Amino acid sequence: MELLQRLTDAPGVPGYEDDIRALVRKELESLTDEVRLDNMGNLIGVKKGSGDAPKVMLAAHMDQIGFLVSHVDDKGFLRLNPTGGFDPRTLLNQRVVVYGKKPLTGVIGSKPIHVLSDEEKKKTLEVKDYFVDLGLPVEKVKELVRVGDMVTWSGSLEEVGEMWCSRAMDDRIGLYVMLEALRKLGKHKVTIYAAATVQEEVGIRGALTAATKLNPDIGIALDVTIANDVPGAEDHEAVTVMGKGVAIKRMDSLSISSPKLVRHLEELADEKKIPWQPEILPRGGTDAGGMQRIPGGAHVVTLSIPSRYVHSTVELVHKHDVQAAIDLLAAFLENAGERQYL
């Protein structure tokens, strides 16, 4: 849990992944043979294999959804530009951290309901309707904050029953799974490229750049997926269910997984008695979409960790699903050079 705590506490919105990258670099340096940094900011740990076994790229993105400061007004309130997809309903009255000359705690505000007209009460709020209040005089705000400064939600990792809760589980839990699978890994023939990617939340940009350079045979994305197993949802709308194991994705908006690769993972999970569940995600995508788009293509699949309340301050994952993802990924990497499924 200590590693996951550090991963989820480190800030890093798309394009501003410096802090989380420094943390991941230290971990990869102890787990791989070589660590590379490309021009875009992707961090790649290389774990060498043997013979002519396939090259496998793992991809877990470092960036979290957040904001950049777009305007500082004459009263000291900040306006925000989102970096990633937000449901505006999740923003009201949240605490945030503004990374100016020093980290500043603020709150997201909007026009008070007490003074709203009847027409205004019917309006659905948009991101542009919110602002950040730092509780400081305008002179101090303008001294400490500039347009372009990073803003993230506030909050730290907590245990909730059998689950973990965080503002940045997407996709720090994918990084955690990748690092812990490398730690668990035994003998393997495949060469592994463990990529901590950038700018996934704004269009899988880092994964596409990294995969184009690495040209892997197989790409495995590690990310959260929707667990819509809550009141008000029909069974067929669940996508995944918390606590039932790692999800092996068949398709989403950005990729269709290699059927043979999916089948191999399902058979391997059954053989190793690792709990798993199938996944089809109607909307959304992962770094698998970037790896699949390289010249010549790659056989791709996503191992997903079911999550409730994705893209909010209270993203939940189940500990059993996280462990299943670690176990299946490590087992796959140990067996990938022995089986033909491409």
Residue frames as qw, qx, qy, qz and C-alpha x, y, z in Angstrom:
[[0.000, 0.885, 0.465, 0.000, 0.00, 0.00, 0.00],
 [0.359, -0.702, 0.070, 0.612, 2.93, 2.35, 0.65],
 [0.313, -0.052, 0.572, 0.756, 3.93, 2.37, -3.03],
 [0.061, 0.629, 0.680, 0.372, 0.34, 2.95, -4.15],
 [0.246, -0.848, -0.306, 0.356, 0.10, 5.80, -1.63],
 [0.317, -0.516, 0.282, 0.744, 3.12, 7.51, -3.18],
 [0.239, 0.200, 0.705, 0.637, 1.88, 6.91, -6.73],
 [0.038, -0.741, -0.634, -0.219, -1.56, 8.37, -6.08],
 [0.301, -0.810, -0.195, 0.464, -0.24, 11.32, -4.07],
 [0.382, -0.255, 0.370, 0.808, 2.16, 12.46, -6.80],
 [0.425, 0.705, 0.215, -0.525, 0.57, 15.10, -9.07],
 [0.247, -0.242, 0.686, 0.640, 0.69, 14.91, -12.86],
 [0.599, 0.607, 0.324, -0.409, -1.91, 16.11, -15.35],
 [0.798, 0.432, 0.306, 0.288, -1.33, 15.53, -19.09],
 [0.467, 0.741, -0.069, 0.477, 1.92, 17.15, -20.17],
 [0.178, -0.752, 0.389, -0.502, 2.96, 17.87, -16.56],
 [0.944, -0.205, -0.242, -0.086, 3.98, 14.39, -15.41],
 [0.324, 0.655, -0.552, 0.401, 7.37, 15.37, -13.92],
 [0.421, -0.489, 0.576, -0.501, 6.69, 14.43, -10.26],
 [0.920, -0.018, 0.287, -0.267, 5.09, 11.08, -10.95],
 [0.791, 0.534, -0.286, 0.091, 7.74, 10.29, -13.57],
 [0.089, 0.658, -0.636, 0.393, 10.55, 10.83, -11.05],
 [0.661, -0.296, 0.546, -0.422, 8.86, 8.42, -8.65],
 [0.948, 0.249, 0.120, -0.159, 8.29, 5.73, -11.30],
 [0.530, 0.690, -0.473, 0.142, 11.86, 6.08, -12.59],
 [0.222, -0.560, 0.716, -0.354, 13.28, 5.08, -9.20],
 [0.815, -0.032, 0.487, -0.314, 11.09, 1.97, -9.16],
 [0.858, 0.507, -0.046, -0.076, 11.91, 0.95, -12.73],
 [0.251, 0.751, -0.591, 0.156, 15.64, 1.40, -12.15],
 [0.376, -0.392, 0.787, -0.294, 15.52, -1.36, -9.54],
 [0.760, 0.188, 0.545, -0.301, 13.27, -3.66, -11.59],
 [0.779, 0.619, 0.102, -0.008, 14.64, -3.46, -15.15],
 [0.799, -0.039, 0.167, 0.576, 17.99, -3.60, -16.96],
 [0.283, 0.078, 0.206, 0.934, 17.75, -0.15, -18.53],
 [0.108, 0.760, 0.530, -0.360, 15.51, 2.91, -18.26],
 [0.314, 0.224, 0.397, 0.833, 14.93, 5.24, -21.20],
 [0.131, 0.682, 0.383, -0.609, 13.21, 8.61, -21.50],
 [0.444, 0.438, 0.541, 0.565, 11.88, 9.73, -24.87],
 [0.138, 0.186, 0.082, 0.969, 11.33, 13.28, -26.12],
 [0.409, -0.523, -0.418, -0.620, 7.65, 13.25, -25.25],
 [0.347, -0.503, 0.481, -0.629, 8.27, 12.21, -21.65],
 [0.945, -0.111, -0.201, -0.232, 7.42, 8.51, -21.77],
 [0.280, -0.623, 0.712, -0.163, 9.52, 6.47, -19.35],
 [0.905, 0.198, -0.297, -0.230, 10.47, 2.97, -20.57],
 [0.495, -0.546, 0.671, -0.080, 12.08, 0.25, -18.50],
 [0.711, 0.398, -0.524, -0.248, 13.68, -2.51, -20.58],
 [0.678, -0.370, 0.616, -0.157, 13.90, -6.03, -19.19],
 [0.325, 0.502, -0.698, -0.395, 15.89, -8.15, -21.61],
 [0.929, 0.023, 0.233, -0.287, 14.73, -11.56, -22.80],
 [0.410, -0.385, 0.767, 0.308, 16.44, -14.36, -24.68],
 [0.415, 0.210, 0.824, 0.325, 16.36, -15.77, -28.20],
 [0.057, -0.160, -0.475, -0.863, 13.78, -14.67, -30.72],
 [0.059, -0.553, -0.784, 0.277, 10.82, -14.48, -28.32],
 [0.094, 0.796, 0.423, 0.423, 8.28, -11.70, -28.95],
 [0.187, 0.135, -0.273, 0.934, 8.79, -8.13, -27.78],
 [0.269, -0.683, -0.679, -0.026, 6.09, -7.18, -25.26],
 [0.071, 0.337, -0.134, 0.929, 5.23, -3.57, -24.45],
 [0.261, -0.605, -0.696, 0.285, 3.34, -2.83, -21.25],
 [0.077, 0.410, 0.108, 0.903, 1.65, 0.56, -21.06],
 [0.315, -0.701, -0.589, 0.249, 0.23, 2.29, -17.98],
 [0.228, 0.712, 0.115, 0.654, -0.29, 6.03, -18.16],
 [0.409, -0.131, -0.460, 0.777, 1.12, 8.45, -15.63],
 [0.106, -0.212, -0.047, -0.970, -1.25, 11.35, -16.25],
 [0.020, 0.485, 0.793, -0.368, -4.40, 12.02, -14.25],
 [0.081, 0.747, 0.463, 0.471, -7.30, 14.21, -15.28],
 [0.363, -0.524, -0.291, 0.714, -6.98, 17.76, -14.02],
 [0.230, 0.935, 0.268, 0.015, -6.82, 21.37, -15.12],
 [0.504, 0.096, -0.015, 0.858, -4.57, 24.20, -16.15],
 [0.036, -0.690, -0.319, 0.648, -5.20, 27.72, -14.90],
 [0.426, 0.520, 0.513, 0.534, -6.61, 29.67, -17.86],
 [0.014, 0.715, 0.119, 0.689, -7.27, 33.05, -16.22],
 [0.380, -0.352, -0.551, 0.655, -6.68, 34.97, -12.99],
 [0.009, 0.802, 0.424, 0.422, -9.33, 37.68, -12.57],
 [0.120, 0.581, -0.223, 0.774, -9.08, 41.01, -10.78],
 [0.659, -0.577, 0.122, -0.467, -10.61, 39.57, -7.61],
 [0.175, -0.523, 0.822, -0.138, -8.11, 36.69, -7.41],
 [0.833, 0.112, 0.462, -0.283, -10.43, 33.91, -8.63],
 [0.152, -0.363, 0.799, 0.455, -9.04, 31.36, -11.08],
 [0.813, 0.351, 0.002, -0.465, -10.69, 29.97, -14.20],
 [0.562, -0.306, 0.759, 0.116, -9.80, 26.49, -15.40],
 [0.631, 0.430, -0.463, -0.450, -9.21, 24.63, -18.63],
 [0.895, -0.210, 0.355, -0.172, -9.74, 20.86, -18.27],
 [0.235, 0.528, -0.792, -0.197, -7.03, 18.35, -19.26],
 [0.048, -0.060, -0.996, 0.041, -9.08, 15.20, -19.71],
 [0.369, -0.410, -0.599, -0.580, -12.76, 14.34, -19.60],
 [0.046, 0.013, 0.641, -0.766, -14.83, 15.65, -16.70],
 [0.224, -0.632, -0.711, -0.211, -18.41, 15.17, -15.61],
 [0.013, 0.517, -0.129, 0.846, -19.15, 18.74, -14.44],
 [0.686, -0.579, -0.238, -0.370, -21.44, 17.37, -11.73],
 [0.849, -0.237, -0.310, 0.356, -18.39, 16.05, -9.87],
 [0.446, 0.380, -0.160, 0.794, -16.72, 19.46, -9.56],
 [0.305, -0.765, -0.138, -0.550, -19.03, 21.40, -7.27],
 [0.543, -0.756, 0.216, -0.296, -17.49, 22.36, -3.91],
 [0.950, 0.001, -0.141, 0.279, -14.41, 20.17, -4.31],
 [0.398, -0.818, 0.285, 0.301, -11.01, 20.96, -2.83],
 [0.795, 0.557, -0.048, 0.235, -8.12, 21.35, -5.26],
 [0.591, -0.551, 0.185, 0.559, -4.39, 21.95, -5.20],
 [0.471, 0.881, -0.017, 0.045, -2.99, 24.68, -7.44],
 [0.813, -0.204, 0.127, 0.531, 0.69, 24.11, -8.26],
 [0.218, 0.965, -0.025, 0.146, 1.90, 27.68, -8.56],
 [0.237, 0.708, -0.551, 0.372, 5.19, 28.92, -7.13],
 [0.096, -0.176, 0.893, -0.403, 4.21, 26.68, -4.23],
 [0.232, -0.362, -0.874, -0.226, 1.26, 24.25, -3.77],
 [0.253, -0.076, 0.249, -0.932, -1.89, 26.15, -2.75],
 [0.082, 0.369, 0.918, -0.123, -5.10, 24.62, -1.45],
 [0.275, 0.047, -0.124, -0.952, -8.25, 26.02, -2.98],
 [0.414, 0.339, 0.790, -0.300, -11.92, 25.22, -3.38],
 [0.044, 0.230, 0.663, 0.711, -14.05, 25.03, -6.51],
 [0.185, 0.437, 0.514, -0.714, -16.97, 27.42, -6.26],
 [0.075, 0.417, 0.658, 0.623, -19.94, 28.58, -8.30],
 [0.266, -0.364, -0.037, -0.892, -22.75, 31.08, -7.94],
 [0.168, 0.013, 0.825, -0.539, -24.66, 30.29, -4.67],
 [0.074, -0.403, -0.870, -0.273, -28.02, 28.55, -5.08],
 [0.088, -0.623, -0.555, 0.544, -29.63, 31.17, -2.80],
 [0.106, 0.637, -0.059, -0.762, -29.25, 33.84, -5.49],
 [0.153, 0.010, 0.818, 0.554, -29.99, 31.77, -8.58],
 [0.536, 0.166, -0.074, -0.824, -33.02, 32.60, -10.67],
 [0.824, 0.119, 0.468, -0.296, -35.51, 29.84, -11.49],
 [0.763, 0.619, -0.165, -0.086, -34.05, 29.63, -15.00],
 [0.169, 0.693, -0.676, 0.182, -30.50, 29.40, -13.67],
 [0.585, -0.293, 0.683, -0.324, -31.50, 26.55, -11.35],
 [0.892, 0.318, 0.248, -0.204, -32.62, 24.51, -14.37],
 [0.488, 0.763, -0.421, -0.047, -29.30, 24.97, -16.15],
 [0.961, -0.125, -0.030, 0.244, -26.77, 22.14, -16.19],
 [0.265, -0.878, 0.308, 0.253, -23.44, 23.51, -14.98],
 [0.823, 0.496, -0.137, 0.241, -20.43, 23.32, -17.27],
 [0.738, -0.171, -0.161, 0.632, -16.72, 23.49, -16.41],
 [0.259, 0.426, 0.076, 0.864, -16.68, 27.15, -17.50],
 [0.421, -0.736, -0.257, -0.463, -19.24, 27.98, -14.79],
 [0.790, -0.527, -0.192, 0.248, -16.82, 27.06, -11.99],
 [0.232, 0.817, -0.336, 0.406, -13.91, 28.96, -10.49],
 [0.741, -0.152, -0.491, 0.431, -11.23, 28.35, -7.85],
 [0.301, -0.892, 0.049, -0.334, -11.14, 30.36, -4.63],
 [0.668, 0.220, -0.514, 0.490, -7.71, 30.37, -2.96],
 [0.534, -0.764, -0.341, 0.125, -8.80, 32.51, -0.01],
 [0.565, -0.265, 0.029, 0.781, -6.02, 35.01, -0.72],
 [0.139, 0.797, 0.046, -0.586, -5.89, 38.70, -1.69],
 [0.743, 0.660, 0.111, -0.002, -5.68, 39.24, -5.43],
 [0.142, 0.869, -0.473, 0.025, -2.14, 40.63, -5.14],
 [0.483, -0.432, 0.759, -0.061, -0.94, 37.44, -3.47],
 [0.819, 0.315, 0.473, -0.082, -2.76, 35.23, -5.99],
 [0.605, 0.793, -0.069, 0.017, -1.16, 37.03, -8.94],
 [0.106, -0.778, 0.618, -0.045, 2.25, 36.76, -7.27],
 [0.503, -0.291, 0.808, -0.095, 1.96, 32.99, -6.81],
 [0.643, 0.336, 0.688, -0.027, -0.17, 31.75, -9.72],
 [0.097, 0.437, -0.466, -0.763, 0.26, 32.06, -13.48],
 [0.809, 0.367, -0.033, -0.457, -1.79, 30.99, -16.47],
 [0.683, 0.418, -0.597, -0.045, -0.74, 27.43, -17.29],
 [0.168, -0.397, 0.790, -0.436, -0.15, 26.27, -13.72],
 [0.432, -0.102, -0.880, -0.167, -1.36, 22.74, -12.97],
 [0.522, -0.264, 0.338, -0.737, -4.44, 22.06, -10.82],
 [0.415, -0.048, -0.904, -0.091, -5.44, 18.68, -9.37],
 [0.674, -0.574, -0.286, -0.366, -8.07, 17.48, -7.00],
 [0.158, -0.572, 0.647, -0.480, -7.07, 17.29, -3.35],
 [0.900, -0.216, 0.131, -0.356, -7.16, 14.08, -1.30],
 [0.012, -0.537, 0.843, -0.016, -5.05, 11.05, -0.42],
 [0.553, 0.024, -0.805, -0.213, -5.37, 7.26, -0.70],
 [0.501, -0.283, 0.521, -0.630, -7.72, 5.63, 1.79],
 [0.098, -0.063, -0.991, -0.064, -8.93, 2.10, 2.54],
 [0.590, -0.031, 0.075, -0.803, -12.67, 1.69, 2.21],
 [0.928, -0.026, 0.233, -0.291, -13.69, -1.77, 3.35],
 [0.825, -0.056, 0.466, 0.314, -11.97, -4.23, 0.97],
 [0.553, 0.715, 0.243, 0.353, -11.21, -1.45, -1.50],
 [0.432, -0.274, -0.001, 0.859, -8.82, 1.44, -2.07],
 [0.193, 0.896, 0.400, 0.001, -10.11, 4.94, -2.79],
 [0.456, -0.329, 0.164, 0.810, -8.17, 7.73, -4.51],
 [0.293, 0.795, 0.054, -0.529, -8.47, 10.89, -6.59],
 [0.310, 0.694, -0.544, -0.356, -6.01, 9.39, -9.13],
 [0.746, -0.090, 0.658, -0.034, -6.61, 5.65, -9.29],
 [0.717, 0.610, 0.297, 0.162, -6.85, 6.22, -13.06],
 [0.934, 0.147, -0.315, -0.087, -4.20, 5.23, -13.86],
 [0.099, -0.677, 0.665, -0.298, -1.83, 5.04, -10.94],
 [0.815, -0.164, 0.499, -0.244, -3.29, 1.61, -10.20],
 [0.872, 0.488, -0.042, 0.021, -2.14, 0.52, -13.68],
 [0.270, 0.741, -0.536, 0.301, 1.39, 1.71, -12.85],
 [0.527, -0.472, 0.604, -0.368, 1.19, -0.16, -9.56],
 [0.943, 0.131, 0.265, -0.151, 0.13, -3.38, -11.31],
 [0.700, 0.646, -0.264, 0.150, 2.96, -3.04, -13.83],
 [0.039, 0.705, -0.604, 0.370, 5.61, -2.45, -11.16],
 [0.652, -0.331, 0.583, -0.355, 4.38, -5.22, -8.85],
 [0.947, 0.291, 0.093, -0.096, 4.16, -7.71, -11.74],
 [0.532, 0.676, -0.441, 0.254, 7.79, -6.94, -12.64],
 [0.279, -0.590, 0.632, -0.418, 8.70, -7.45, -8.99],
 [0.825, -0.092, 0.463, -0.310, 6.94, -10.83, -8.96],
 [0.756, 0.551, -0.272, -0.224, 8.25, -11.94, -12.36],
 [0.800, -0.323, 0.473, 0.179, 10.27, -15.15, -12.60],
 [0.396, -0.206, 0.657, 0.608, 12.17, -16.50, -15.61],
 [0.538, 0.711, 0.291, -0.347, 11.02, -15.15, -18.95],
 [0.633, 0.116, 0.500, 0.580, 12.07, -15.30, -22.61],
 [0.263, 0.835, 0.372, 0.309, 10.29, -12.20, -23.90],
 [0.327, 0.077, -0.137, 0.932, 11.92, -8.78, -23.93],
 [0.152, -0.771, -0.605, 0.132, 9.71, -6.48, -21.88],
 [0.168, 0.324, 0.022, 0.931, 9.28, -2.76, -22.44],
 [0.241, -0.638, -0.659, 0.317, 7.53, -1.40, -19.34],
 [0.177, 0.386, 0.200, 0.883, 6.24, 1.98, -20.48],
 [0.094, -0.639, -0.520, 0.558, 4.91, 4.64, -18.12],
 [0.313, 0.457, 0.500, 0.666, 3.19, 6.79, -20.71],
 [0.026, -0.316, -0.209, 0.925, 2.13, 10.43, -20.90],
 [0.325, 0.252, -0.146, -0.900, -0.95, 12.27, -22.14],
 [0.016, 0.218, 0.962, 0.162, -3.30, 9.28, -22.34],
 [0.110, 0.592, 0.651, -0.462, -6.22, 11.31, -21.04],
 [0.266, 0.709, -0.032, -0.653, -6.04, 13.71, -23.98],
 [0.739, 0.566, -0.158, -0.329, -5.76, 11.15, -26.79],
 [0.950, -0.115, 0.236, 0.170, -3.35, 8.23, -26.07],
 [0.382, 0.890, -0.249, 0.018, -0.53, 10.41, -27.39],
 [0.266, -0.699, 0.663, -0.038, 2.34, 9.01, -25.35],
 [0.769, -0.037, 0.637, -0.035, 1.57, 5.35, -26.05],
 [0.737, 0.655, 0.166, 0.013, 1.43, 5.94, -29.80],
 [0.195, 0.887, -0.414, 0.069, 4.76, 7.77, -29.75],
 [0.444, -0.537, 0.712, -0.086, 6.48, 5.14, -27.59],
 [0.817, 0.149, 0.555, -0.053, 5.10, 2.17, -29.51],
 [0.630, 0.774, -0.056, -0.031, 6.14, 3.66, -32.85],
 [0.063, 0.787, -0.605, 0.101, 9.72, 3.76, -31.59],
 [0.487, -0.362, 0.773, -0.186, 9.70, 0.37, -29.83],
 [0.607, 0.259, -0.561, -0.499, 7.73, -1.55, -32.50],
 [0.417, -0.216, 0.820, -0.326, 6.50, -4.31, -30.13],
 [0.234, -0.079, -0.898, -0.364, 4.92, -7.57, -31.27],
 [0.386, -0.575, -0.722, -0.009, 2.47, -7.51, -28.37],
 [0.022, -0.382, 0.209, -0.900, 1.02, -4.56, -26.48],
 [0.423, -0.512, -0.738, 0.121, -0.70, -4.88, -23.11],
 [0.117, -0.563, 0.067, -0.816, -2.38, -1.80, -21.68],
 [0.389, -0.327, -0.747, 0.430, -3.00, -1.63, -17.94],
 [0.147, -0.268, -0.030, -0.952, -5.84, 0.66, -16.95],
 [0.319, 0.206, 0.686, -0.621, -9.08, 0.99, -15.01],
 [0.175, -0.263, -0.713, -0.626, -12.47, 0.21, -16.48],
 [0.474, -0.310, 0.033, -0.824, -16.05, 0.92, -15.50],
 [0.160, -0.202, -0.943, 0.212, -17.71, -1.11, -12.75],
 [0.386, -0.209, -0.109, -0.892, -21.29, 0.03, -13.14],
 [0.473, -0.232, -0.849, 0.024, -22.48, -2.52, -10.58],
 [0.009, -0.061, -0.467, 0.882, -24.36, 0.05, -8.51],
 [0.265, 0.551, 0.694, -0.379, -28.02, 0.79, -7.72],
 [0.376, 0.723, 0.057, -0.577, -29.95, 1.97, -10.76],
 [0.240, 0.521, -0.695, -0.433, -27.90, -0.02, -13.29],
 [0.945, 0.110, -0.005, -0.308, -29.23, -3.13, -15.01],
 [0.819, -0.304, 0.436, 0.214, -27.06, -6.26, -14.98],
 [0.748, 0.435, 0.311, 0.393, -26.25, -5.89, -18.67],
 [0.176, 0.935, -0.040, 0.305, -24.99, -2.33, -18.03],
 [0.711, -0.673, 0.098, 0.180, -22.42, -3.32, -15.39],
 [0.454, 0.766, -0.451, 0.067, -19.41, -3.71, -17.80],
 [0.514, 0.191, -0.762, 0.345, -17.51, -5.27, -14.86],
 [0.680, -0.654, -0.239, -0.232, -18.22, -6.17, -11.24],
 [0.076, -0.744, 0.543, -0.383, -16.01, -5.24, -8.31],
 [0.550, -0.423, 0.666, -0.273, -14.24, -8.14, -6.63],
 [0.927, 0.236, 0.242, -0.166, -14.76, -10.68, -9.47],
 [0.786, -0.108, 0.375, 0.480, -11.21, -10.45, -10.76],
 [0.150, -0.426, 0.387, 0.804, -9.11, -8.77, -13.42],
 [0.639, 0.622, 0.289, -0.349, -11.04, -7.82, -16.56],
 [0.455, -0.107, 0.649, 0.600, -9.76, -9.08, -19.92],
 [0.347, 0.599, 0.068, -0.718, -10.95, -6.56, -22.47],
 [0.606, 0.342, 0.664, 0.275, -12.40, -7.62, -25.81],
 [0.315, 0.510, 0.337, 0.726, -13.06, -4.14, -27.15],
 [0.104, -0.686, -0.353, 0.628, -13.60, -0.47, -26.39],
 [0.378, 0.879, 0.153, -0.248, -13.90, 2.70, -28.48],
 [0.091, 0.852, -0.458, -0.235, -10.21, 2.73, -29.45],
 [0.104, 0.437, -0.882, -0.140, -9.20, -0.91, -29.90],
 [0.937, -0.044, -0.092, -0.334, -10.41, -4.43, -30.55],
 [0.468, -0.581, 0.666, -0.011, -8.22, -6.90, -28.68],
 [0.356, 0.355, -0.820, -0.273, -6.51, -9.76, -30.48],
 [0.862, -0.203, -0.098, -0.454, -8.95, -12.70, -30.10],
 [0.848, 0.109, -0.475, 0.209, -6.12, -15.24, -29.79],
 [0.234, 0.354, -0.517, 0.743, -4.40, -13.11, -27.18],
 [0.560, -0.340, 0.174, -0.735, -7.65, -12.78, -25.22],
 [0.934, -0.091, -0.257, -0.232, -8.25, -16.51, -25.37],
 [0.658, 0.247, -0.553, 0.448, -4.70, -17.24, -24.23],
 [0.058, -0.370, 0.460, -0.805, -5.08, -14.93, -21.21],
 [0.751, -0.257, 0.028, -0.607, -8.41, -16.50, -20.29],
 [0.926, 0.029, -0.377, 0.010, -6.96, -20.02, -20.49],
 [0.459, 0.327, -0.544, 0.621, -3.88, -18.97, -18.53],
 [0.341, -0.395, 0.326, -0.788, -6.01, -17.39, -15.81],
 [0.898, -0.181, -0.107, -0.388, -8.08, -20.57, -15.53],
 [0.822, 0.192, -0.471, 0.258, -4.93, -22.69, -15.41],
 [0.321, 0.269, -0.511, 0.750, -3.41, -20.54, -12.65],
 [0.329, -0.625, -0.694, 0.139, -6.76, -20.19, -10.82],
 [0.149, -0.148, -0.101, 0.973, -6.65, -16.41, -11.17],
 [0.257, 0.668, 0.634, -0.293, -10.13, -14.82, -11.02],
 [0.109, -0.124, 0.395, 0.904, -11.05, -12.93, -14.20],
 [0.405, 0.628, 0.564, -0.352, -14.05, -11.50, -16.01],
 [0.449, 0.389, 0.501, 0.629, -14.71, -10.48, -19.63],
 [0.034, -0.657, -0.208, 0.724, -15.05, -6.82, -20.55],
 [0.324, 0.503, 0.483, 0.639, -16.58, -4.84, -23.40],
 [0.150, -0.523, -0.276, 0.792, -16.51, -1.08, -22.78],
 [0.400, 0.744, 0.525, 0.103, -19.06, 0.86, -24.87],
 [0.219, 0.931, -0.017, 0.293, -17.26, 4.21, -24.57],
 [0.433, -0.813, 0.385, 0.056, -13.70, 5.08, -23.66],
 [0.851, 0.430, -0.262, 0.149, -10.30, 3.62, -24.50],
 [0.712, -0.618, 0.218, 0.252, -6.80, 2.81, -23.30],
 [0.094, -0.726, 0.557, 0.393, -3.20, 2.92, -24.48],
 [0.622, 0.100, 0.755, 0.182, -3.91, -0.29, -26.39],
 [0.504, 0.802, 0.312, -0.077, -5.43, 1.94, -29.08],
 [0.065, 0.902, -0.373, -0.209, -2.09, 3.72, -29.50],
 [0.421, -0.404, 0.788, 0.195, -0.05, 0.52, -29.63],
 [0.646, 0.371, 0.666, 0.028, -2.40, -0.97, -32.22],
 [0.421, 0.882, 0.150, -0.149, -1.99, 2.02, -34.54],
 [0.301, -0.665, 0.515, 0.449, 1.76, 1.78, -35.16],
 [0.545, 0.533, -0.494, -0.417, 2.98, 0.99, -38.70],
 [0.413, 0.198, -0.889, -0.022, 2.54, -2.75, -39.07],
 [0.715, -0.457, -0.155, -0.506, 0.35, -2.87, -35.97],
 [0.045, 0.305, -0.865, 0.396, 0.75, -4.87, -32.79],
 [0.535, -0.379, -0.737, -0.161, -1.36, -7.59, -31.20],
 [0.068, -0.342, 0.390, -0.852, -2.97, -5.78, -28.28],
 [0.516, -0.529, -0.668, -0.085, -5.13, -6.40, -25.26],
 [0.155, -0.592, 0.300, -0.732, -6.02, -4.48, -22.10],
 [0.490, -0.300, -0.761, 0.303, -5.93, -5.93, -18.61],
 [0.202, -0.608, -0.090, -0.763, -8.39, -3.75, -16.73],
 [0.184, -0.143, -0.754, 0.614, -8.94, -3.11, -13.05],
 [0.187, -0.693, -0.624, -0.310, -12.67, -2.59, -12.37],
 [0.209, -0.072, -0.330, 0.918, -13.34, 0.79, -10.79],
 [0.043, -0.791, -0.611, 0.008, -16.39, 2.59, -9.48],
 [0.095, -0.949, -0.159, 0.256, -16.77, 6.38, -9.84],
 [0.674, 0.089, 0.260, 0.686, -14.06, 6.79, -12.51],
 [0.236, 0.450, 0.152, 0.848, -12.94, 10.39, -13.15],
 [0.436, -0.810, -0.186, -0.347, -13.96, 11.60, -9.72],
 [0.080, -0.698, 0.552, -0.449, -12.28, 12.26, -6.37],
 [0.652, -0.291, 0.598, -0.365, -13.41, 8.86, -5.02],
 [0.694, 0.356, -0.562, -0.276, -12.27, 6.30, -7.59],
 [0.727, -0.373, 0.511, -0.268, -12.56, 2.85, -6.01],
 [0.616, 0.349, -0.687, -0.163, -10.74, -0.41, -6.84],
 [0.903, -0.370, 0.059, -0.210, -11.03, -3.78, -5.11],
 [0.290, -0.684, 0.667, 0.052, -7.84, -5.22, -3.63],
 [0.748, 0.019, 0.663, 0.033, -8.64, -8.71, -4.96],
 [0.669, 0.717, 0.195, 0.022, -8.98, -7.42, -8.54],
 [0.092, 0.904, -0.416, -0.018, -5.66, -5.58, -8.27],
 [0.494, -0.453, 0.741, 0.039, -3.88, -8.73, -7.08],
 [0.784, 0.333, 0.524, 0.011, -5.49, -10.78, -9.85],
 [0.493, 0.867, -0.068, -0.011, -4.18, -8.28, -12.42],
 [0.151, -0.773, 0.617, 0.016, -0.65, -8.53, -10.98],
 [0.657, -0.178, 0.732, -0.010, -0.76, -12.33, -10.95],
 [0.759, 0.524, 0.387, 0.002, -2.09, -12.68, -14.50],
 [0.346, 0.906, -0.242, -0.031, 0.35, -10.16, -15.97],
 [0.282, -0.647, 0.708, 0.019, 3.34, -11.86, -14.33],
 [0.728, 0.058, 0.683, -0.018, 2.12, -15.29, -15.46],
 [0.669, 0.724, 0.161, -0.057, 1.64, -14.07, -19.03],
 [0.171, 0.881, -0.440, -0.033, 5.16, -12.59, -19.22],
 [0.457, -0.440, 0.773, -0.006, 6.65, -15.86, -17.92],
 [0.665, 0.214, 0.715, 0.001, 4.70, -17.93, -20.46],
 [0.465, 0.770, 0.020, -0.436, 4.58, -15.63, -23.48],
 [0.159, 0.642, -0.678, -0.321, 7.69, -17.09, -25.11],
 [0.312, -0.113, 0.942, -0.040, 6.43, -20.66, -24.80],
 [0.457, 0.481, 0.725, -0.182, 3.08, -20.46, -26.60],
 [0.121, 0.064, 0.540, 0.830, 1.99, -19.59, -30.09],
 [0.144, 0.656, 0.685, -0.283, -1.10, -17.43, -30.18],
 [0.052, 0.565, -0.145, -0.811, -0.29, -14.63, -32.63]]
